Amino acid sequence: MNEFETNEQPRTETYVLNMGPQHPSTHGVLRVELELDGERVIKVRPIMGYLHRGIEKLMESRTYFQCSPYTDRLDYISSMNNNYGYCKAVEELCGIEPPPRANYIRAICAELNRLSSHMVYIGSLANDVGAVTGMLYTFRDREDILDIFDLLCGARQTCNYIRIGGVAQDIPAGFDEKVRKFLDRVPDFLKEYSDLLESNEIFQIRLKDVSVMTAQEAMDCGMTGPNLRATGVPFDVRKVDGYGAYPDFDFDVPTGEHGDNWDRYEVRYKEMFESAKIIRQALDGMPEGDYMAKVPKMLRPPKGEVFSRTEGTRGELGFYIVSDGTNKPYRVHIRRPSFVSMQGLNPMCRGGLIGDAIAAFASIDPLMGEVDC
């Protein structure tokens, strides 16, 4: 062995690459710090806060009724679900019971919003892995849901329709017919998405057996919703807690087997069929009666605290509220599923390639307004 020969393996130095926040695949307001060995990801560190607006603190200086519109701006793709979660928490704090009709209307709104959110997810995922047409298809069909919301409350995205004690107003004339007409189209456009994407070789390669996460890793990160169910854990707050009108409906909870990008996509795809099933059952069984409980115009909950959770479009959405007996909450904290899911990026991306990190980020369906709050 001469002086230039050695038994040691050649060593490489790792380096740090910032992906975002000025990056289309990080949605413009997320910075992901990647530690790389060549093109191989060693560690992922999401750095958030570029969209922080202080919503929790703003809510602490508003009355309970004035807080509701702020929840629209959390997950601004799923404002109905956010309204539902907040109003349910205040109702539990005050001992208010919404009428059965209000609970059915809420379920319809929440599931329509779930459909809308999953359409955005499928379109964004397709776009992030290079299939731009997928986004055009999903946004085309999402317009029908936004038109229904417009008919219902005069707003398309930040709806503020679900209120403390019920809903703002009863369903208008033509609502039932418009929703049923949309539901009849659901199988057709879902098949169109499937035909466009699932048989595409590139789409399969980017998703199948990529960014695998075990059920234990997902639970250790606190992940819920479709991201947890993709690992095989059938946890759904609608089933576990049985809140509102959900105990009256028959629906399944789709789960995955491998916890990869493909399963995260498939779970959401299958959930869209289940949401359509819930909406149709709610329309068929809509009870008569009031759409709003009797709620004082100046709401002063008794001193105490509450943590209430619902199944948001991206997982368990929780509201922790502390009351000091005044008409404004003393403390508000929101458990945002998108924020929690960001913890899963490191175990998902570790050992993969840079391009896999893009697909992994898209597959967990983060909404940055909800991440930063």
HUBELJO-V510711 format. One record per backbone hydrogen bond with DSSP energy under -1.0 kcal/mol. CO is the residue of the C=O (numbers start at 1). NH is the residue of the N-H. Records with the same first field share a line. If there is no record, write none. Layout:
BEGIN
CO=NH, NH
END
This chain:
BEGIN
2=5
15=36
17=34
19=32
21=23
23=26, 28
24=27
26=29
31=47
32=19
33=45
34=17
35=42, 43
36=15
37=40
39=354
40=37
41=351
43=35
45=33
47=31
54=58
55=59
56=60
58=61
59=62
63=67
67=70
68=71
70=73
71=74
74=76
75=78
78=82
79=83
80=84
81=85
82=86
83=87
84=88
85=89
86=90
87=91
88=92
89=93
90=94
91=95, 96
99=103
100=104
101=105
102=106
103=107
104=108
105=109
106=110
107=111
108=112
109=113
110=114
111=115
112=116
113=117
114=118
115=119
116=120
117=121
118=122
119=123
120=124
121=125
122=126
123=127
124=128
125=129
126=131
127=130
130=132
131=134
132=136
133=137
134=138
135=139
136=140
137=141
138=142
141=144
142=146
143=147
144=148
145=149
146=150
147=151
148=152
149=153
150=154
157=159
161=168
163=166
165=293
166=163
172=175
174=178
175=179
176=180
177=181
178=182
179=183
180=184
182=185
185=189
186=190
187=191
188=192
189=193
190=194
191=195
192=196
193=197
194=198
197=200
200=204
201=205
202=206
204=208
207=210, 262
210=261
214=218
215=219
216=220
217=221
218=223
219=222
225=229
226=230
228=231, 233
229=232, 256
230=259
233=235
236=239, 240
237=241
243=246
245=248
246=249
259=213
260=264
261=265
262=266
263=267
264=268
265=269
266=270
267=271
268=272
270=274
271=275
272=276
273=277
274=278
275=279
276=280
277=281
278=282
279=283
280=284
281=285
291=167
304=323
306=321
308=319
310=312, 317
315=312
317=310
318=335
319=308
320=333
321=306
322=330, 331
323=304
327=64
331=322
333=320
334=336
335=318
336=340
337=341
338=342
340=343
341=344
342=345
344=348
345=349
346=350
349=352
352=41
353=357
354=358
355=359
356=360
357=361
358=362
359=363
360=364
362=365
367=370, 371
368=372
369=373
373=55
END
